[in-house]
């Protein structure tokens, strides 16, 4: 999440392209995508929480687990904003052969800039 937002900010502030977002399916436009992704994130967070508990019982460091957990929590908190931002910067629809033919020149032009 942070990397995506940093890339978008860099593009805005430096006026240089680093991200060429395209869609290969229409999943990003699913109105329940944030719920589906949140369920996956919460499952991963639960697995990591269990790992932290195990590390505490073993009296070993759990910095890596905490770092991952924290990043997932941040991602989940900003998920809707990130999805909205991603939808707004999509430059090419590659969901079908016809769309590929239509959008490939746009993608090539973006790569040149």
Legacy VTK file of the C-alpha trace (Angstrom):
# vtk DataFile Version 3.0
C-alpha trace
ASCII
DATASET POLYDATA
POINTS 113 float
0.000 0.000 0.000
2.675 2.463 1.001
4.672 1.688 -2.130
1.631 2.282 -4.346
0.842 5.622 -2.693
4.496 6.678 -2.787
4.625 5.881 -6.504
1.479 7.903 -7.186
2.853 10.827 -5.143
6.196 10.631 -6.963
4.439 10.735 -10.324
2.388 13.721 -9.234
5.249 15.709 -7.697
7.977 14.874 -10.215
5.742 14.598 -13.273
7.465 11.317 -14.177
5.776 7.989 -14.884
6.709 4.935 -12.812
3.402 3.097 -12.812
1.479 1.829 -15.832
-1.721 0.440 -14.348
-3.750 -1.759 -16.662
-6.592 -4.135 -15.978
-6.639 -7.673 -17.336
-10.046 -8.410 -15.839
-12.840 -6.321 -14.347
-12.369 -7.523 -10.769
-11.221 -4.046 -9.687
-14.733 -2.791 -10.516
-16.474 -5.403 -8.328
-18.416 -3.340 -5.758
-17.561 -5.872 -3.020
-13.846 -6.142 -3.806
-12.893 -4.323 -0.597
-14.867 -6.842 1.472
-13.317 -9.821 -0.316
-9.792 -8.439 0.034
-10.428 -7.517 3.689
-11.433 -11.112 4.448
-8.114 -12.311 2.986
-6.183 -9.675 4.914
-7.938 -10.551 8.166
-7.134 -14.242 7.690
-3.460 -13.400 7.144
-3.496 -11.123 10.193
-4.989 -13.914 12.294
-2.278 -16.328 11.121
0.403 -13.774 11.988
-1.197 -13.106 15.393
-1.006 -16.813 16.137
2.662 -16.739 15.138
3.294 -13.825 17.499
1.644 -15.739 20.345
3.843 -18.751 19.541
6.940 -16.531 19.483
6.011 -15.059 22.867
5.571 -18.540 24.336
8.976 -19.518 22.946
10.471 -16.246 24.218
11.838 -15.357 20.788
11.746 -12.163 18.764
8.643 -11.502 16.667
9.712 -8.261 14.976
9.193 -9.660 11.471
5.701 -10.857 12.290
4.828 -7.538 13.917
6.119 -5.628 10.872
4.013 -7.685 8.471
0.969 -7.421 10.741
1.365 -3.642 10.958
1.653 -3.294 7.172
-1.459 -5.434 6.653
-3.375 -3.356 9.207
-2.340 -0.161 7.426
-3.278 -1.653 4.060
-6.693 -2.729 5.304
-7.319 0.706 6.832
-6.589 2.402 3.510
-7.951 -0.247 1.164
-10.974 1.684 -0.141
-8.857 4.771 -0.825
-6.243 2.694 -2.626
-8.844 0.929 -4.767
-10.468 4.231 -5.669
-7.106 5.735 -6.564
-6.132 2.690 -8.608
-9.393 2.843 -10.566
-8.744 6.521 -11.326
-5.284 5.927 -12.818
-6.017 2.870 -14.989
-4.761 3.578 -18.500
-5.519 0.419 -20.418
-8.242 -2.170 -20.591
-6.740 -5.535 -21.555
-9.759 -7.679 -20.693
-10.310 -9.028 -24.221
-8.484 -9.400 -27.541
-10.345 -6.404 -28.976
-9.452 -4.262 -25.964
-5.811 -5.327 -26.226
-5.694 -4.238 -29.870
-7.338 -0.946 -28.983
-5.256 -0.161 -25.881
-1.826 -1.511 -26.810
-0.867 1.655 -28.739
-1.767 3.721 -25.656
0.400 1.526 -23.448
3.317 1.730 -25.897
2.978 5.511 -25.995
3.013 5.657 -22.191
6.160 3.518 -22.114
7.896 6.001 -24.408
7.248 8.948 -22.093
LINES 1 114
113 0 1 2 3 4 5 6 7 8 9 10 11 12 13 14 15 16 17 18 19 20 21 22 23 24 25 26 27 28 29 30 31 32 33 34 35 36 37 38 39 40 41 42 43 44 45 46 47 48 49 50 51 52 53 54 55 56 57 58 59 60 61 62 63 64 65 66 67 68 69 70 71 72 73 74 75 76 77 78 79 80 81 82 83 84 85 86 87 88 89 90 91 92 93 94 95 96 97 98 99 100 101 102 103 104 105 106 107 108 109 110 111 112
